[in-house]
Amino acid sequence: MPRIQFLYFDGCPGHEPARALLDDVIAELAPGTPVESINASDPAVARANRFPGSPTIRVDGRDIDPDFRDAGDYTPRCRLFRTPEGLRGIPPREWIERALRRSRS
């Protein structure tokens, strides 16, 4: 079973839609898989979890963004994703699907 983490901070408008998307993909591809939710609003929690911004989804310890590079700045803030459609506040469904499939293989 994959290990899934969902990191966010209070006030980020992207975290609820991203969590709903994650839950939909899990229901389809990995039903019953638990998700560890981490509220990284506290800077100490953000640092301890190497939080790059909200929302962040990790599967088996890896960020789902295929181009993710850790910049070393763990300040609680919103995150933007570079997608083929431009910058978005939530990751594309395909990234979550790919990460879950990779975990199962």
N, C-alpha and C positions, 0 to 999 in steps of 0.2 A: 504494500500500500504506500502511495507517495506521501511524503511529508510536505504539507502545504502551510505556508505562513502568509497571512494578510496583514500588512503594516499600514497604519494610517495615522492621521492626527485630527483632533477635533476641529471642526470648522472647514475642512477641505471639502469642497462641493463634489469632487470626483470620487470620494471613497465609497459612498453608498451605491452609486451606479456600478462601480467596479466590483464591489462585493456581490451585487445581484448577478452580474455577468459571471463572476467566478462560480457562484452557487449553481447557475444554470449549466455551465460547462461540466462541473463535477457531477451533477445529476445525470447528465448524458453519458459521460465517459468513465466516471469513477464513483458510482453511487455509494453513499455511506462514508466516503473519505472525510475524516475530520479536518477542520481548518483551525489553525492556531491564530487567533486575532491578537494583534499587538498594537495597543494605543501608544504611539510614540510622541504624544504631545509634550511629555517631559523631556527636556534636552538630555538628561542622563540616560533615559530609556532609549532615546534616538541614537546616542553614541554607542551604547552597549549593543545595539542591534544593527549598527552600521546602516542607518536609515537614510536612503537617498531622496526621500520625498513620498508624499501621499498621492495616490495609493501605490504600494509596492506589493507585488505578489512573487513569492519564491516557491519553487518546487524542488524538493530535495536540496535546499540550500542555494539554489541558483536562481537569479533574477530571470523572469520570463522574457524580458527584453533581449532579443538576440544580439543587440549592439551595446548592451550595458557595459559601462566602464565606471568603476568606483572612483569618484572624484575626491573622496575623503572628507566631504562636507556633509555632516549629519544633522544640520539644523532642521527642525520641524518646519516643513513647508509643502506646498502643492508641487506635484511633479507633472511634467509634460512629456509626452511620448512622441518621438518622430516616427510617423507612419507614412505609408504611401499617399494617404489623403491629407497629410500635413500634420501639424502639431495638434495633439488631442490630450484631454485630461484623464482619459482612461485608456488602457492598453487594448489593442485589437483582440477580438475573440480568438483568432488564429494563433496568437502567441500562447494563450492559455492552453488551447487544445494541443499544440505542438509540445509544450512542456509536460503535459500529462501523458501524452503518448510516449514521449522519450523516457519518462519515468517507468512506465509499464514494460518497456522493452528490455 
